């Protein structure tokens, strides 16, 4: 499969998902998974140091108020995010992996 075909397939999948309403139960489950993942990362000294490095060296603060930010995410924001991905919009992210 060529990279262009793969990209087209991924964008089509994002478009399909972006057109579906985000169910409240699904969003709650997703938020719980993310929160658990962050909590597990904070338990590991290596991951904690990496998160601190991201905060202070790369100005990517994923520690402060993450629970507030996470709880404030709405279904409309999720749909807008998916539509941005489907249209080829660039989404900035930070990963310590």
C-alpha positions, -999 to 999 in steps of 0.1 A, spaced: 0 0 0 14 34 -10 17 61 17 -8 82 -2 -34 55 -3 -29 48 34 -32 86 42 -65 87 22 -78 57 41 -69 73 74 -86 106 65 -117 87 53 -119 69 86 -115 102 105 -143 118 83 -166 88 92 -159 92 129 -162 130 128 -197 127 114 -209 105 143 -221 120 175 -199 115 205 -218 96 231 -215 109 267 -207 74 280 -180 69 254 -164 103 263 -165 94 300 -148 61 293 -122 77 272 -115 103 298 -111 76 325 -86 57 303 -66 89 298 -66 98 334 -55 62 344 -27 64 318 -15 97 332 -16 84 368 4 53 358 29 75 341 33 96 372 41 65 392 71 57 371 102 78 380 115 77 344 81 88 330 78 115 356 112 129 348 103 128 311 71 147 317 90 173 337 115 176 309 86 182 285 72 209 307 104 228 314 126 221 283 99 220 256 72 241 271 47 212 269 30 212 302 9 181 304 10 179 342 -6 211 356 -43 209 357 -46 179 334 -76 167 353 -93 201 348 -84 202 311 -95 166 306 -128 170 324 -135 201 303 -133 183 269 -167 183 252 -182 161 226 -182 190 202 -145 195 207 -138 159 200 -158 161 168 -140 193 158 -107 176 164 -116 146 143 -128 170 115 -95 188 116 -77 155 113 -100 144 84 -93 176 65 -56 172 69 -53 199 96 -22 197 117 -27 188 153 1 195 177 8 168 202 34 158 228 43 122 236 70 111 260 73 77 243 
